[in-house]
Amino acid sequence: MDATDDAAPPQVRPLGPEDAVPTRSLGWEAFGSPPNADPAEPAPWPLRPGMHGYGVFGPDGDLLARMIDREYDSWFSGVTVPTSGIAGVTVAAEHRGRGLLTPLFAHVLGAARRRGAVLSTLFPTAPRIYRRFGYEIVGSLDYVDLPTTSLAAVRAPDGLVARRATGSDVPAVKDVYDAWASAQNGPLTRRGPSFPDSAGELLAAYSGITVAVDAAGGVHGYASWSRGPGYGTESLLEVSDLVSTRHDAAAVLLRTLGSFASVTPTTRLRTSGGPVGDVVRLHLPSADWRVAELEPYMLRLLDPEQALTSRRYPHHTVAELTFTLSDEFLRDLDGTYRLTVRDGEAHCRRTGTAEGPCFTGRGLAMLYAGAQGTANLRMAGLLEGDDSRDATWDSLFGGHQVHIRDYF
Protein backbone atom coordinates (compact mmCIF):
# COMPACT_ATOMS: atom_id res chain seq x y z
CA MET A 1 0.00 0.00 0.00
CA ASP A 2 1.47 3.36 -1.04
CA ALA A 3 0.48 5.36 2.01
CA THR A 4 2.13 6.38 5.22
CA ASP A 5 -1.15 6.47 7.11
CA ASP A 6 -4.17 4.25 6.42
CA ALA A 7 -6.64 6.96 7.44
CA ALA A 8 -4.97 9.83 5.59
CA PRO A 9 -2.95 8.83 2.52
CA PRO A 10 -0.27 11.21 1.36
CA GLN A 11 -1.21 13.95 -1.08
CA VAL A 12 0.61 14.57 -4.38
CA ARG A 13 0.54 18.13 -5.65
CA PRO A 14 2.69 20.65 -7.55
CA LEU A 15 5.36 22.40 -5.52
CA GLY A 16 5.01 26.13 -5.04
CA PRO A 17 7.18 28.94 -3.67
CA GLU A 18 5.77 28.24 -0.21
CA ASP A 19 7.56 24.87 -0.38
CA ALA A 20 11.01 26.36 -1.06
CA VAL A 21 12.48 25.63 2.40
CA PRO A 22 11.46 21.95 2.67
CA THR A 23 12.35 21.42 -1.01
CA ARG A 24 15.86 22.73 -0.37
CA SER A 25 16.24 20.72 2.83
CA LEU A 26 15.17 17.49 1.15
CA GLY A 27 17.55 18.13 -1.72
CA TRP A 28 20.48 18.75 0.61
CA GLU A 29 19.62 15.60 2.52
CA ALA A 30 19.73 13.46 -0.60
CA PHE A 31 22.45 15.07 -2.71
CA GLY A 32 24.55 16.92 -0.16
CA SER A 33 24.59 20.58 0.78
CA PRO A 34 26.82 23.10 -1.00
CA PRO A 35 29.94 24.37 0.80
CA ASN A 36 29.22 26.84 3.59
CA ALA A 37 25.48 26.28 3.26
CA ASP A 38 23.42 28.03 5.92
CA PRO A 39 19.97 26.46 6.48
CA ALA A 40 18.89 29.65 8.25
CA GLU A 41 19.20 31.70 5.05
CA PRO A 42 16.01 32.25 3.08
CA ALA A 43 15.54 29.57 0.44
CA PRO A 44 15.13 30.96 -3.08
CA TRP A 45 12.55 29.28 -5.27
CA PRO A 46 14.66 26.70 -7.15
CA LEU A 47 12.43 25.99 -10.15
CA ARG A 48 13.13 27.89 -13.35
CA PRO A 49 10.99 28.03 -16.51
CA GLY A 50 10.69 24.58 -18.05
CA MET A 51 10.86 22.87 -14.64
CA HIS A 52 7.76 21.42 -12.97
CA GLY A 53 8.11 20.30 -9.37
CA TYR A 54 5.83 17.86 -7.57
CA GLY A 55 5.81 16.64 -4.00
CA VAL A 56 4.25 14.00 -1.77
CA PHE A 57 2.93 15.54 1.43
CA GLY A 58 1.97 13.72 4.63
CA PRO A 59 -1.19 14.28 6.68
CA ASP A 60 0.59 16.97 8.70
CA GLY A 61 1.76 18.82 5.58
CA ASP A 62 5.38 17.65 5.72
CA LEU A 63 7.15 17.17 2.38
CA LEU A 64 7.99 13.45 2.19
CA ALA A 65 9.21 13.11 -1.40
CA ARG A 66 9.69 15.28 -4.47
CA MET A 67 10.50 15.10 -8.16
CA ILE A 68 11.11 17.51 -11.04
CA ASP A 69 9.85 17.12 -14.60
CA ARG A 70 12.00 19.08 -17.07
CA GLU A 71 10.83 20.05 -20.54
CA TYR A 72 13.28 18.89 -23.19
CA ASP A 73 13.37 17.67 -26.76
CA SER A 74 15.63 14.76 -27.72
CA TRP A 75 17.04 13.73 -31.09
CA PHE A 76 16.07 10.26 -32.30
CA SER A 77 16.71 9.07 -35.87
CA GLY A 78 16.96 12.60 -37.18
CA VAL A 79 13.83 14.10 -35.59
CA THR A 80 13.17 15.86 -32.31
CA VAL A 81 10.91 14.10 -29.81
CA PRO A 82 9.25 15.88 -26.83
CA THR A 83 10.85 14.52 -23.66
CA SER A 84 10.22 14.64 -19.94
CA GLY A 85 13.55 14.72 -18.10
CA ILE A 86 13.05 13.43 -14.56
CA ALA A 87 15.41 14.99 -12.00
CA GLY A 88 15.80 15.63 -8.28
CA VAL A 89 14.02 12.43 -7.18
CA THR A 90 14.21 12.45 -3.39
CA VAL A 91 12.45 10.65 -0.54
CA ALA A 92 12.94 11.60 3.11
CA ALA A 93 15.07 9.03 4.93
CA GLU A 94 12.35 7.98 7.36
CA HIS A 95 9.85 7.35 4.56
CA ARG A 96 11.95 5.36 2.11
CA GLY A 97 10.65 1.92 1.21
CA ARG A 98 7.01 2.90 1.73
CA GLY A 99 6.09 3.16 -1.94
CA LEU A 100 5.87 6.94 -2.11
CA LEU A 101 7.46 7.03 -5.57
CA THR A 102 4.54 5.07 -7.05
CA PRO A 103 1.90 7.81 -6.72
CA LEU A 104 4.54 10.45 -7.43
CA PHE A 105 5.60 8.88 -10.74
CA ALA A 106 1.96 8.28 -11.69
CA HIS A 107 1.19 11.95 -11.12
CA VAL A 108 4.32 13.36 -12.77
CA LEU A 109 4.27 11.13 -15.85
CA GLY A 110 0.56 11.80 -16.26
CA ALA A 111 1.21 15.54 -16.25
CA ALA A 112 4.12 15.12 -18.67
CA ARG A 113 1.95 13.13 -21.07
CA ARG A 114 -0.78 15.77 -20.94
CA ARG A 115 1.70 18.48 -21.93
CA GLY A 116 2.79 16.37 -24.91
CA ALA A 117 5.89 14.51 -23.75
CA VAL A 118 6.38 11.31 -25.74
CA LEU A 119 9.47 9.98 -23.95
CA SER A 120 10.82 10.21 -20.42
CA THR A 121 14.47 9.96 -19.42
CA LEU A 122 16.52 10.18 -16.23
CA PHE A 123 19.94 9.68 -14.70
CA PRO A 124 19.52 7.07 -11.93
CA THR A 125 21.52 6.71 -8.75
CA ALA A 126 20.11 3.17 -8.43
CA PRO A 127 18.71 1.77 -11.73
CA ARG A 128 16.73 -0.95 -9.97
CA ILE A 129 14.41 1.65 -8.44
CA TYR A 130 13.35 2.93 -11.84
CA ARG A 131 12.97 -0.36 -13.69
CA ARG A 132 9.65 -0.95 -11.92
CA PHE A 133 8.45 2.28 -13.54
CA GLY A 134 9.37 1.02 -17.01
CA TYR A 135 12.75 2.74 -17.44
CA GLU A 136 15.82 0.97 -18.77
CA ILE A 137 19.44 1.97 -19.34
CA VAL A 138 20.07 2.89 -22.97
CA GLY A 139 23.37 4.77 -22.68
CA SER A 140 25.55 6.82 -20.38
CA LEU A 141 27.25 10.16 -19.95
CA ASP A 142 30.94 9.41 -19.46
CA TYR A 143 33.79 11.43 -17.99
CA VAL A 144 37.03 10.07 -19.44
CA ASP A 145 40.56 10.92 -18.28
CA LEU A 146 43.20 11.19 -21.00
CA PRO A 147 46.91 11.98 -20.79
CA THR A 148 47.15 15.49 -22.17
CA THR A 149 50.41 14.49 -23.88
CA SER A 150 48.44 12.03 -26.02
CA LEU A 151 46.34 14.91 -27.33
CA ALA A 152 49.46 16.87 -28.21
CA ALA A 153 50.66 13.90 -30.27
CA VAL A 154 47.67 14.01 -32.63
CA ARG A 155 48.84 14.67 -36.18
CA ALA A 156 48.17 18.21 -37.40
CA PRO A 157 45.88 18.35 -40.44
CA ASP A 158 46.15 20.82 -43.31
CA GLY A 159 43.54 23.42 -44.11
CA LEU A 160 42.04 24.14 -40.68
CA VAL A 161 43.21 26.28 -37.78
CA ALA A 162 42.06 26.73 -34.18
CA ARG A 163 41.10 30.07 -32.68
CA ARG A 164 39.18 31.34 -29.67
CA ALA A 165 35.45 31.71 -30.26
CA THR A 166 33.76 35.10 -30.08
CA GLY A 167 30.12 36.00 -29.80
CA SER A 168 29.73 35.99 -33.57
CA ASP A 169 30.77 32.31 -33.64
CA VAL A 170 28.04 31.10 -31.29
CA PRO A 171 25.39 30.46 -33.99
CA ALA A 172 27.92 28.35 -35.92
CA VAL A 173 28.87 26.49 -32.73
CA LYS A 174 25.20 25.66 -32.18
CA ASP A 175 24.90 24.53 -35.79
CA VAL A 176 27.84 22.13 -35.32
CA TYR A 177 26.19 20.64 -32.24
CA ASP A 178 22.87 20.27 -34.06
CA ALA A 179 24.54 18.54 -37.01
CA TRP A 180 26.24 16.07 -34.67
CA ALA A 181 23.24 15.54 -32.36
CA SER A 182 20.75 14.97 -35.17
CA ALA A 183 22.82 12.01 -36.38
CA GLN A 184 22.59 10.27 -32.97
CA ASN A 185 19.87 8.84 -30.74
CA GLY A 186 19.35 10.60 -27.44
CA PRO A 187 21.09 14.00 -27.34
CA LEU A 188 19.06 16.92 -26.09
CA THR A 189 18.40 19.68 -28.59
CA ARG A 190 19.85 22.36 -26.30
CA ARG A 191 16.91 24.59 -27.05
CA GLY A 192 14.58 26.06 -24.46
CA PRO A 193 14.87 27.63 -21.01
CA SER A 194 17.34 25.10 -19.60
CA PHE A 195 20.11 26.22 -21.94
CA PRO A 196 21.95 29.55 -22.41
CA ASP A 197 20.16 31.66 -24.98
CA SER A 198 22.61 34.50 -25.47
CA ALA A 199 26.15 34.33 -26.81
CA GLY A 200 27.44 36.01 -23.67
CA GLU A 201 25.93 33.37 -21.38
CA LEU A 202 27.45 30.52 -23.38
CA LEU A 203 30.93 32.06 -23.56
CA ALA A 204 30.88 32.95 -19.85
CA ALA A 205 30.18 29.34 -18.87
CA TYR A 206 33.73 28.18 -19.74
CA SER A 207 37.33 29.32 -19.57
CA GLY A 208 37.26 29.17 -23.34
CA ILE A 209 35.54 27.83 -26.41
CA THR A 210 37.92 26.95 -29.22
CA VAL A 211 36.66 26.59 -32.78
CA ALA A 212 38.22 24.82 -35.76
CA VAL A 213 37.79 26.98 -38.86
CA ASP A 214 38.66 26.73 -42.54
CA ALA A 215 40.24 29.43 -44.71
CA ALA A 216 36.85 30.98 -45.41
CA GLY A 217 36.03 31.20 -41.70
CA GLY A 218 33.60 28.29 -41.64
CA VAL A 219 33.32 26.54 -38.26
CA HIS A 220 33.57 22.72 -38.41
CA GLY A 221 34.08 21.86 -34.75
CA TYR A 222 34.46 23.30 -31.29
CA ALA A 223 35.73 22.44 -27.82
CA SER A 224 34.36 24.09 -24.68
CA TRP A 225 36.83 23.76 -21.82
CA SER A 226 37.51 24.93 -18.28
CA ARG A 227 40.96 25.33 -16.78
CA GLY A 228 40.86 24.18 -13.18
CA PRO A 229 43.08 25.39 -10.32
CA GLY A 230 46.80 24.68 -10.01
CA TYR A 231 49.32 23.25 -12.40
CA GLY A 232 50.65 20.20 -10.59
CA THR A 233 50.16 16.49 -11.02
CA GLU A 234 46.53 16.65 -9.84
CA SER A 235 45.40 19.51 -12.08
CA LEU A 236 42.78 18.92 -14.76
CA LEU A 237 41.72 20.44 -18.02
CA GLU A 238 37.98 19.77 -18.15
CA VAL A 239 36.43 19.55 -21.62
CA SER A 240 32.63 19.79 -21.54
CA ASP A 241 32.18 19.40 -25.29
CA LEU A 242 34.40 18.30 -28.15
CA VAL A 243 32.13 18.11 -31.16
CA SER A 244 33.01 18.22 -34.83
CA THR A 245 31.50 17.45 -38.21
CA ARG A 246 34.86 16.69 -39.87
CA HIS A 247 37.73 14.46 -38.79
CA ASP A 248 40.33 17.16 -39.36
CA ALA A 249 38.42 19.58 -37.13
CA ALA A 250 38.57 17.08 -34.27
CA ALA A 251 42.33 16.70 -34.80
CA VAL A 252 42.90 20.47 -34.67
CA LEU A 253 40.92 20.75 -31.44
CA LEU A 254 42.70 17.83 -29.78
CA ARG A 255 46.11 19.29 -30.60
CA THR A 256 45.07 22.63 -29.15
CA LEU A 257 43.93 21.01 -25.92
CA GLY A 258 47.18 19.05 -25.89
CA SER A 259 49.11 22.32 -25.66
CA PHE A 260 48.19 22.34 -21.94
CA ALA A 261 50.30 19.21 -21.32
CA SER A 262 53.02 21.02 -19.34
CA VAL A 263 50.54 22.38 -16.76
CA THR A 264 47.61 19.94 -16.77
CA PRO A 265 48.82 16.36 -17.19
CA THR A 266 45.25 15.05 -17.35
CA THR A 267 42.40 16.09 -19.60
CA ARG A 268 38.91 15.06 -18.52
CA LEU A 269 36.57 14.75 -21.49
CA ARG A 270 32.79 14.64 -21.12
CA THR A 271 31.63 12.19 -23.73
CA SER A 272 29.18 9.34 -24.34
CA GLY A 273 28.70 6.13 -26.24
CA GLY A 274 31.06 3.89 -24.29
CA PRO A 275 34.74 3.15 -25.00
CA VAL A 276 34.35 3.14 -28.80
CA GLY A 277 31.29 5.35 -29.11
CA ASP A 278 33.03 8.71 -29.45
CA VAL A 279 34.77 8.99 -32.81
CA VAL A 280 37.24 11.37 -31.16
CA ARG A 281 38.98 8.26 -29.84
CA LEU A 282 39.94 7.29 -33.40
CA HIS A 283 42.37 10.20 -33.47
CA LEU A 284 44.26 9.27 -30.30
CA PRO A 285 47.65 7.60 -30.70
CA SER A 286 47.41 6.18 -27.19
CA ALA A 287 45.05 3.45 -25.96
CA ASP A 288 44.53 5.38 -22.71
CA TRP A 289 40.81 5.94 -22.16
CA ARG A 290 40.07 5.75 -18.45
CA VAL A 291 36.47 6.29 -17.36
CA ALA A 292 36.65 8.43 -14.23
CA GLU A 293 32.88 8.71 -13.80
CA LEU A 294 29.89 7.20 -15.55
CA GLU A 295 26.29 8.40 -15.38
CA PRO A 296 23.82 5.78 -16.71
CA TYR A 297 20.93 7.17 -18.76
CA MET A 298 17.48 5.56 -18.68
CA LEU A 299 14.55 5.85 -21.07
CA ARG A 300 10.90 4.88 -21.24
CA LEU A 301 8.14 5.59 -23.78
CA LEU A 302 5.15 7.61 -22.62
CA ASP A 303 3.24 7.48 -25.91
CA PRO A 304 4.27 4.50 -28.07
CA GLU A 305 2.03 5.49 -30.98
CA GLN A 306 3.46 8.99 -31.27
CA ALA A 307 7.03 7.92 -30.45
CA LEU A 308 7.08 5.30 -33.19
CA THR A 309 5.21 7.44 -35.70
CA SER A 310 7.34 10.57 -35.30
CA ARG A 311 10.78 9.06 -35.91
CA ARG A 312 12.37 8.19 -39.26
CA TYR A 313 13.24 4.75 -40.64
CA PRO A 314 15.46 3.29 -43.39
CA HIS A 315 14.00 4.24 -46.78
CA HIS A 316 14.61 0.80 -48.25
CA THR A 317 12.48 -0.98 -45.64
CA VAL A 318 8.78 -1.61 -46.22
CA ALA A 319 7.12 -3.37 -43.31
CA GLU A 320 3.91 -3.93 -41.43
CA LEU A 321 4.61 -5.21 -37.94
CA THR A 322 2.20 -6.04 -35.15
CA PHE A 323 3.35 -6.26 -31.54
CA THR A 324 1.97 -6.40 -28.03
CA LEU A 325 3.14 -4.14 -25.22
CA SER A 326 3.08 -5.15 -21.56
CA ASP A 327 4.23 -2.08 -19.67
CA GLU A 328 5.69 -2.35 -16.17
CA PHE A 329 3.91 0.74 -14.84
CA LEU A 330 1.66 2.61 -17.27
CA ARG A 331 -0.89 -0.13 -17.68
CA ASP A 332 -3.10 1.97 -19.95
CA LEU A 333 -0.42 1.51 -22.61
CA ASP A 334 -0.89 -2.27 -22.60
CA GLY A 335 -2.30 -3.67 -25.79
CA THR A 336 -1.52 -4.50 -29.39
CA TYR A 337 -0.09 -2.05 -31.90
CA ARG A 338 0.49 -2.10 -35.65
CA LEU A 339 3.53 -0.29 -37.09
CA THR A 340 3.45 0.39 -40.82
CA VAL A 341 6.69 1.63 -42.43
CA ARG A 342 7.20 2.92 -45.98
CA ASP A 343 9.56 5.48 -47.61
CA GLY A 344 11.28 6.25 -44.34
CA GLU A 345 8.11 7.20 -42.49
CA ALA A 346 5.76 5.24 -40.28
CA HIS A 347 2.35 5.17 -38.72
CA CYS A 348 1.68 3.34 -35.46
CA ARG A 349 -1.81 2.71 -34.15
CA ARG A 350 -3.49 0.48 -31.63
CA THR A 351 -5.40 -2.52 -32.87
CA GLY A 352 -7.76 -4.95 -31.24
CA THR A 353 -6.03 -8.10 -32.48
CA ALA A 354 -3.51 -9.64 -30.07
CA GLU A 355 -0.67 -10.95 -32.20
CA GLY A 356 3.04 -10.61 -32.82
CA PRO A 357 5.88 -10.52 -30.30
CA CYS A 358 5.36 -9.08 -26.83
CA PHE A 359 7.66 -6.30 -25.60
CA THR A 360 7.90 -5.09 -22.05
CA GLY A 361 8.06 -1.32 -21.68
CA ARG A 362 11.76 -1.60 -20.89
CA GLY A 363 12.37 -3.78 -23.92
CA LEU A 364 10.61 -1.40 -26.27
CA ALA A 365 12.61 1.51 -24.84
CA MET A 366 15.91 -0.24 -25.53
CA LEU A 367 14.87 -1.17 -29.07
CA TYR A 368 13.62 2.38 -29.73
CA ALA A 369 16.96 3.85 -28.68
CA GLY A 370 18.94 1.32 -30.67
CA ALA A 371 20.66 0.22 -27.47
CA GLN A 372 19.95 -3.51 -27.92
CA GLY A 373 18.72 -5.78 -30.69
CA THR A 374 15.93 -8.31 -30.46
CA ALA A 375 18.21 -11.27 -29.70
CA ASN A 376 19.59 -9.62 -26.57
CA LEU A 377 16.14 -8.42 -25.51
CA ARG A 378 14.94 -12.02 -25.66
CA MET A 379 17.93 -13.18 -23.60
CA ALA A 380 17.03 -10.55 -20.98
CA GLY A 381 13.37 -11.58 -20.86
CA LEU A 382 12.20 -8.24 -22.28
CA LEU A 383 10.81 -9.69 -25.52
CA GLU A 384 8.85 -12.90 -26.00
CA GLY A 385 6.81 -14.69 -28.63
CA ASP A 386 6.97 -14.74 -32.43
CA ASP A 387 10.56 -14.20 -33.62
CA SER A 388 9.93 -14.47 -37.38
CA ARG A 389 10.29 -10.69 -37.94
CA ASP A 390 13.16 -10.02 -35.56
CA ALA A 391 15.54 -9.12 -38.38
CA THR A 392 13.07 -6.50 -39.61
CA TRP A 393 12.74 -4.99 -36.14
CA ASP A 394 16.54 -4.78 -35.91
CA SER A 395 16.89 -3.14 -39.31
CA LEU A 396 14.29 -0.49 -38.46
CA PHE A 397 15.88 0.65 -35.22
CA GLY A 398 19.61 0.27 -35.91
CA GLY A 399 21.95 2.77 -37.51
CA HIS A 400 22.18 5.51 -34.89
CA GLN A 401 24.42 5.40 -31.82
CA VAL A 402 23.06 6.36 -28.42
CA HIS A 403 24.61 9.53 -27.00
CA ILE A 404 23.80 12.04 -24.26
CA ARG A 405 25.99 15.05 -23.43
CA ASP A 406 23.92 16.97 -20.85
CA TYR A 407 23.37 16.04 -17.21
CA PHE A 408 20.21 17.11 -15.44
SULGIFEN-V308310 format. One record per backbone hydrogen bond with DSSP energy under -0.5 kcal/mol. CO is the residue of the C=O (numbers start at 1). NH is the residue of the N-H. E is the energy in kcal/mol with one decimal. If there is no record, write none. Layout:
co nh e
CO NH E
CO NH E
//
This chain:
co nh e
1 3 -1.3
11 13 -0.5
11 57 -3.3
13 55 -2.8
16 19 -2.8
17 20 -1.7
19 23 -2.3
20 24 -2.4
21 25 -2.5
22 26 -2.5
23 27 -1.9
24 28 -2.6
25 29 -2.2
26 30 -1.7
27 31 -3.0
28 32 -1.9
34 37 -1.5
37 39 -0.5
38 41 -1.9
42 44 -0.7
46 48 -0.5
48 51 -1.8
50 71 -2.6
51 53 -0.5
52 69 -2.9
53 15 -2.6
54 67 -2.2
55 13 -2.1
55 57 -0.5
56 64 -3.4
56 65 -1.2
57 11 -2.7
58 61 -2.2
62 58 -2.5
62 64 -0.6
64 92 -3.1
65 56 -2.8
66 90 -2.3
67 54 -2.7
68 70 -0.6
68 87 -2.5
69 52 -2.5
70 72 -0.7
70 85 -2.8
72 83 -2.9
73 189 -2.3
74 81 -3.0
75 186 -4.1
76 79 -1.7
77 312 -0.5
79 76 -2.8
81 74 -2.4
82 118 -2.5
82 119 -1.7
83 72 -2.4
83 85 -0.7
84 86 -0.7
84 121 -2.3
85 70 -2.6
86 123 -0.6
87 68 -2.7
90 66 -2.4
92 95 -2.1
93 96 -1.0
95 98 -1.1
99 102 -1.0
99 103 -0.7
100 104 -1.4
101 105 -3.2
102 106 -2.1
103 107 -2.1
104 108 -2.8
105 109 -2.9
106 110 -1.4
107 111 -2.2
108 112 -2.5
109 113 -2.4
110 114 -2.0
111 115 -1.5
112 117 -2.5
113 116 -1.3
118 302 -3.1
118 303 -1.7
119 84 -2.4
120 300 -2.1
121 86 -3.0
122 124 -0.6
122 298 -3.0
126 129 -1.6
126 130 -0.7
127 130 -0.8
127 131 -1.3
128 132 -0.8
130 133 -1.1
130 135 -1.9
131 134 -1.8
136 299 -2.3
139 297 -2.8
140 142 -0.6
140 273 -0.8
141 295 -2.9
142 144 -0.6
142 271 -3.4
143 292 -2.8
143 293 -1.5
144 269 -3.1
145 290 -1.8
146 267 -2.9
147 150 -1.4
147 151 -0.9
148 151 -0.5
148 152 -1.7
149 153 -1.0
150 285 -0.5
151 154 -1.5
161 213 -2.8
163 211 -2.8
166 169 -1.7
166 170 -0.6
167 170 -1.0
169 173 -2.3
170 174 -2.5
171 175 -1.9
172 176 -2.1
173 177 -2.1
174 178 -2.5
175 179 -2.4
176 180 -2.2
177 181 -3.5
178 182 -2.5
180 183 -1.3
181 184 -1.9
184 78 -0.6
184 186 -0.5
185 403 -2.4
187 75 -2.8
192 195 -1.6
198 202 -1.7
199 203 -2.5
200 204 -2.2
201 205 -0.8
202 205 -0.8
203 206 -1.1
208 225 -2.7
209 165 -3.4
210 223 -2.5
211 163 -2.0
211 213 -0.6
212 220 -2.8
212 221 -0.7
213 161 -2.3
214 217 -1.9
218 214 -1.8
220 245 -2.6
220 246 -0.7
221 212 -2.4
222 243 -2.2
223 210 -2.9
223 225 -0.5
224 240 -1.9
224 241 -1.3
225 207 -1.1
225 208 -2.0
226 228 -0.8
226 238 -2.4
232 235 -1.3
232 265 -0.6
235 266 -0.9
236 228 -1.6
236 238 -0.6
237 239 -0.6
237 268 -2.6
238 226 -3.0
238 240 -0.7
239 270 -2.8
241 224 -1.8
243 222 -2.6
246 250 -1.6
247 251 -1.8
248 252 -2.1
249 253 -2.1
250 254 -2.5
251 255 -2.3
252 256 -1.8
253 257 -2.4
254 258 -2.3
255 259 -0.7
256 259 -1.0
257 260 -1.8
258 261 -1.8
260 263 -1.9
260 264 -2.8
265 148 -2.2
266 237 -1.9
266 268 -0.5
267 146 -2.8
267 269 -0.7
268 239 -3.3
269 144 -2.8
269 271 -0.6
271 142 -2.6
274 277 -1.0
274 278 -0.7
277 279 -0.6
278 281 -2.0
279 282 -1.5
280 283 -1.9
281 284 -1.1
289 291 -0.6
290 145 -3.5
290 292 -0.7
293 143 -2.9
294 296 -0.6
295 141 -2.6
297 138 -2.8
297 139 -1.3
298 122 -1.7
299 136 -1.6
300 120 -2.4
303 307 -3.0
304 308 -2.4
305 309 -1.7
306 310 -2.5
307 311 -0.9
309 346 -0.6
314 317 -1.4
314 344 -0.6
315 343 -0.5
316 318 -0.5
319 341 -3.3
321 339 -3.6
322 357 -0.5
323 337 -3.3
324 359 -2.9
325 335 -1.8
326 361 -0.9
329 331 -1.6
330 333 -2.1
331 334 -1.3
335 325 -3.1
336 351 -2.7
337 323 -2.5
338 340 -0.6
338 349 -1.9
339 321 -3.0
339 341 -0.5
340 347 -2.0
341 319 -2.0
342 345 -1.9
344 313 -2.1
345 342 -2.6
347 340 -2.6
349 338 -3.0
351 336 -0.7
352 354 -0.6
353 355 -0.9
357 324 -3.0
357 359 -0.6
358 384 -2.1
359 326 -2.7
360 364 -2.4
361 365 -2.0
362 366 -2.0
363 367 -2.2
364 368 -2.7
365 369 -2.0
366 370 -0.8
366 371 -2.1
366 372 -1.0
367 370 -0.8
373 377 -1.9
374 378 -2.3
375 379 -1.9
376 380 -1.7
377 382 -2.8
377 383 -0.7
378 381 -1.3
382 360 -2.0
384 358 -2.8
387 390 -1.4
389 393 -2.1
390 394 -2.5
391 395 -2.0
392 396 -1.9
393 397 -1.6
394 398 -1.0
401 185 -3.1
401 403 -0.5
//
